[in-house]
């Protein structure tokens, strides 16, 4: 089982740089959103319709469920599983899917791959400020403070300094400069 998953992940990481956002069972607002992480074995996702853990397959879940499951897996630090799930999305241009593909690749150490997904997400939705926050963090990982500040400025233009994304990226920039 583990070898099969590793082979699937290896195959998915060789896919072209086109992806879609992540998903978790239940969404970001709580209420069962971690079923994929807390109840399912590695390589499985929680199917809300069937109310059980299943092996993810192309076309078995809609893109919203794929996004939710991918998001949950990414936030749980299960990046390669998140990538495998997100890659099943029908709409390969969905900025949410692209964002969490970028996030998962970046957090797994493939920063430049993540940058490509972030850029594609912004191409499809320039106002998606969460992508801009994560893109800024990626630039910091590469030591490019100017590029991170550029994303901070873009977030400020779109939603202001009071936005969560602005505060998170500003904090990351400050931390980077102090270390």
N, C-alpha and C positions, 0 to 999 in steps of 0.2 A: 504494500500500500504506500509506504513512504517513498520507495523508489519510483513508483508510478507518478506520485505527486511531483517529485523532483524532476522527472522527465517532462511532465506537463509544464512546469514552471520554466525549465530551460527552453522549451519550445516557444513559450509565450514571450520570453525576453528577447527572442530573435525576431519577433514581429516588427513590422514597420512602425514608425513613430506616429501612429494615429491611435487615439484611445478615447475613452469616455469616463465620466466620473464614477465614483465608488458608491456602494450601497450597504446598508445594514438592516437587519430585520427590525422593523419598528420605527425607524427614523431617528432624528436627533433629539426629539422631545421626550425621550424616556418611554416607559410603558412597553418593555419587552425589546427594546432596541439592541440589546446585547445578546439575544438568543443565539445568534450565529457564533459568538465568542464563548458564551458560558455553557451552552448545551451541546453544541455540535463538535464532533471530532475534527481533527485537522483535515482540511480538504473538503469539508461539507459546509453548507449554508442552511439557514432555517427558512423553510418555505411556509409562509403565513397561511396559504390556502390549505395545504396538507397538514399544517400544524406539526411538522416534524423536520428533522435534519435530512438533507438529501445531497447527493453529488451534483454540483452545478453543471448544467449542460446548456449549450447554445439554444436559445429560444424557449427554455422552460420557465424563465422568469421575465417579467417586464423590466424595462430599464430603470424604473423607479426602485424596484426591489433590488436590482443589481447594484444601483448606487448606494442604497441603504446598507446592504451587506458588505460591499467594498469599503465603505466609510468606516463601518464598525470594525472590520478586520484591520484596516490601516491604523485606526486610533488605538487598537490593542497591540500594535507593534508586529502584526502578522503581515508584513509587507508583501511577500511573494504570493501569499494566498489572496490578498486584496487585489494584486495585479491580475492573477488568474481569473478571479471573479469579474472584475471590471472589464476585462478583455472580452467577456461574453456579451457585452451590451450591443444591441442592434444599432443604435445611433452613435456612431464613432465620432460625431462632432459635438456631442453634448458637453458643454463646458464643465459641468459637475464631474463627469466621468474623467475627462481629461485632467482636471485639477487633482483628483485623488490618484490617478495613475502617476502624475508628476510627483505628488507627495510621497507615494509609496516607493517609487524609484529613488527619489532623493534620500529618503530615510534609510533605504537599503544600501546607500553608498554610491549609487549611480546618478550623481548630481547632474551631469550634462544631459543624460536621458530625461531626467525630470524637467530640466529647463525647456526642452523641446515640447513636452506636454503642456507646460505652463504657457508657453508662447502660443501654441495652437488654441488653448482655451481662451486666451486674451484676444486672439484673432477673431474668435467666434462671439465673444462677449467682453468688450473692453472695459465694461463697468463692473465686472465680477471682482470685487475687492478682496475676497478671500484668496483668489489666485495671486493677486498682487502682493498680499502679505507673504504667502509661501514663496513666491518668486524672489522677493526681497531677502528672505531667509536663505534661499539657495545662493544668492549673490554673496551674502555674508560668509557662507561656508567656503566660497571661493576666494574670500578676502577682498571683494569688490564693494567697498562701503558706498562709493558714489552711485553705483547701480541700485543698491538697496535704498539709498535716500531718494533716488528718482521714483522708485515704487511707492515710498512713503508719501512723496509729494502728489503722486497720482491718486492715492487713496484719499488724501486730504481734499483734493479738488472735487472728488466724486461724492464723498460722504462726510467730510469734516474730521476735525481732530478728536471729536468725541466718540468716533466709531471704534468698536472693539478691534478691528483689523489694524487701525492706525495705532492704537495703544500697544498692541502686541508687537508690531514691527518696530515701533519707536523704542520699546523696551529691549528688543533683541539688538538693535543698533547700539544703544547705550551700553549694554552688556559687552558687546564685541569690542567697543572702543576702550572699555575699562580693563579688559583682559589682555 
